[in-house]
Amino acid sequence: GGADLGRSLKWIKEQVREYSEKGSGFGRLRYLRPETEAELAALPAPQIGFNYLGRFDVSSGTGDDWTAVPEFGLVSGGDPGLGAAHAIEVDAVTENRADGARLTVKWTWPNALFTDAEVRDLAETWFRVLGALAAHGQRPDAGGHTPSDLSLVELSQSEIDDFEDELGSEWGTW
């Protein structure tokens, strides 16, 4: 946690904002754009595939055009004869429930590659990191500006941090 986590989150925020549509345009750049196809094709294939399927209201149970099934089976049932795209697939969905939002995650992997215990350890570590991110977000000193937040001036992250530190010391926490 702490300052290192805050710096990492700011860096990630800038990386996501740098790419169109929050990174969802990778497929178009990889397969449909000749000037980037070769460069992206040369990258190693990721070992973990992550799909965030969105946020769905499951609290009412009626009236929605589409809802996730309670067992989160919407991503299961792939053809076992097909090869796995990744060594581990992680599919996540946020369910809006009457008692609040809940992140539901399904982990799938070929049994020949990993044991249940290995994937459980990875999943538990991933959830601990998510917990640290959530706890960091609750801290009074969390957040702050990054270069993409500023439309009238161009400042580096270190210039923004220096300015915020100076302003904070003169005016107190803002």
N, C-alpha and C positions, 0 to 999 in steps of 0.2 A: 504494500500500500504506500501511502505517503506521497512525497513529491515525485518519486520516480514513476509511480503509477499515473499521476496527473500529467507528467510530461509525455508518457507513452500514449495516453488517451488523446492528448492534443495532436501528437504526431499522426495517430491513426485517423483522427477527424480530418486533418489536412489531406491525407492520402485518399480518403473516401471522396472528399469534395473535389479533388483534382480530376477524378475520372467521371465521365458522364454517367448519369443515372445511377450514382452510388455504386459503381462497379458492375452493374448488370449488363453493360455493353461489351463485356469481354468476348462473348461468343461472336458478336458481329465483328469485332476487331480481329479475332482469331481466324474466322472462317470466311468473312465476306469482304475484307478490305485488303487488297493485294499489298499495299505498302507496309502493313503490320503483320500479315499472315506468317511470313517466314520467321520473323523474330520471335513471335509468340509460339510458333510450332516448335522452335528449338528449346523452349523451356521444358524442364522435367515435369512429368505428370505428377500432380499432387497425390499424396498417399491417403489423404482424408478429404472426402467430399462433404461439404456442408450446404444444406438447403434450408433457408428460413422460409417457411410457407405462408407466413403472415399472421394476422390477428383475426380471430373469429369469435363471435358472440355465441356462447353455448349456455348462457344463463337462462334464456327464455324457453328453449326447447321447442318453440313453435314459431311460425311466421317467417323464418329466415329462408331464403332461397337455397342456402347451402350451409351446413354445419358439420363440424368434425364429429366422427363417431366417438363415443366415450372411451373406447379402447385404443384410440389413435391408430386404427388399422388402415387409414387412408394411404399410407405409403408402403404397406406390406403387399405381399402377393406377387412380387416380380417373378419372372420366368427363371426357375432354377437352372435351366439349361444355358442361360446367357452368362457370360463372364461378368464379374464385378467391375464396375467402373473405377472404384477406388478400394484400397485395402480396408478402409472403414468408411461407412456412410453415416452421416449425422443429419437427421431431419428434425427440425424444430418448428413448433407452432405455439403461438400465444393464445390461450383460451381466456376470453372474458367471461368470468363466472359471477354468480351472485355475490360471492365472498371476495372478489377481486381477481386480478389477472394472474394466470398461472402459465408458466413456461413448461411445455411438455416436449420431451425429446425422445426420439427413437434412434438407437444405435444398432447398426447391422454390419456384419463382417463375415467373411468366409471362415468357417471353423478351422480350416487347415492353416490359417495364418496366425490366429490369436486364440488364446484361451478366454473363457468367460472372465476369469480373474484379471487378466491383463486389460481387457476392455473396461471392466468395472473400475479398475484403478485409474485409467485414463479419464473415464467419465466423472469419477469422484473428484479428481484433480481439476477438471474443467469446471465443475460446479463450485468448487472452492474458489477458483479464480473469479467466476461470475459473482459469487458472494462478496469477494473483496472489491470488485468493481461497484457493486451496489452500495456497500458500506462507504466506499470513497465518495460516491455521489451524495451521500447524506452529510458529509463533513462541511462545516461552514466555509472552509477555504477551497472547496472543490470548484472546478470549472475555470473560468477565465477566458479571455479572448485569444483567438488565433488569427493569423494573417487573413484567412478567407472571410473573417467576420468584418473586416474593415474595407469599406468601398471608397472612401475618400482619400486615404493615404496608403502607401506601401511601407509596411514595417515587417521586419523579421520577427520570429518568435522570441528571440532573446531581447530585442528592442521592446516588444510588448511587455515581456516579463519585467524588464528593468523599469519601465514606465509604471506598471501596476504596483511594483514594490515601492517605488518612490512615492507614488500617490497614496498608497496604503499607509506608509509611515508618516506622511504629512497629515492625512485626513482621517486616519483610523481605518478600520475595515469597512469597505464599501460594498 
